[in-house]
Amino acid sequence: MVCPGSDGVTETDPCRLGRCSAPGCRTVFVDVSRNGRRAYCSRLCATRVHVSAHRDRKQRR
């Protein structure tokens, strides 16, 4: 089985390949989470996005 958009060169399930959702990050990663919904390549990227969103919300007050 090959997912759309994958090239099939990995040994892992190609459906588990993902791109980091953080702006400016172009990292591709293998999603090994149970539900397969990982959004960021690392905790660092996730933290940056969440801190930025928090600061934006706080600034709007």
Summary of the structure (lengths in Angstrom):
residues: 61
radius of gyration: 14.8
end to end distance: 49.6
largest distance: 49.6
contacts: 119
relative contact order: 0.16
helix: 34%
strand: 10%
